[in-house]
Amino acid sequence: MVRTGQLEAKKRREQILSLQVDGAGLSVRSRGDLQARVMIHKLCRNYMANLCCEHDFAGKLLTYGDFGPAAAWKHTRLTHSQFIELNPPNKQTAWVAVPGWRKERNLDDLMHTLHLGVALCVIPGLIIDHLIRTNPAITLDRLERSLLHAYWHHRAWCKENRVPYAPLRFNLARFGKESWGEKPELTTQYKAMIVKHLIYWSHAWLTEEGAESDILCTSFALAQFQYKLDTSPDWLSPNDKRETVDAGFAFLQFYQRLAFKNLRSPKQQYKLTPKFHYFCHLVEYIDKSARNVRYEHCYADESLMGQMARICNKCHALTLERTAMHRYRVMLDLIVLGSDQDDPEGP
Ligand SMILES: [Zn+2]
């Protein structure tokens, strides 16, 4: 009798082995953090340059922080061949030699774009803005104490909802707000998975606190975007796609409005980085492909890096490369064997 689970396991093993034979099995796409993208693809247009996007002319002149329907950068889209032509010859990515590769296959990663990017600015921005609006004469000392109170609420809320809470208490240093002129940004001491839960908690806290509608609309739209991804399968139905995309674009426009209103205030709350622009392209990608980007994020890759670091730590320096690769191969085999044993239809 043919067992579906065994066939699946065999197919997965063949896919993994095909990577070791030749490049035919390689998926024509790449993903990673911004630094890796710039290095691998030799991107002249990157988050540190005046022109920060490989898909259009967004940058310092045509602001990357405009997310309205008439944003100037939306009229300057680049096709794949235009992007290639605009790269200097010595700055051309080696990926042009990979059949089927196009710049659109450099995927924006949900973890680095949202959880380690956009959300790091949005969460402390909304919380601090709400605390200032509640008490306009608030001092930095008092703000620090209010953040600690918010932390205790966060901890209790996470325990009640059985999700991991941030082990590090909130304070001005960790919120990147040690002076009024600084635009807050959570430090990377907060891990990506914790930040994801902070998106949900911050909306719940702001709602309980009775925050003003522009703050609540922003936190709700972001939480709704994350919720749709968390509760949808790998490919979105037309209805789920519409709701996810609407929430993503609505969030960007609400945040843009808050940032614009706060632009000339002595108390700066809202940071707009190129990652917001990349987030906009991520939402466009969902709209075009109906793909749930949660299934393409880099969480597993980051875990693999941790495993590889543990393997390399236990290898001798002189034979590190060969031994690490052998042990990596053993680890892959164990994963495949494990999937065979986990097969519910197995013998
Ligand atoms: Zn762009």
Residues whose N, C-alpha, C, O or C-beta is under 5 A from the ligand:
A	BS01	ZN	C53 H55 D56 A58
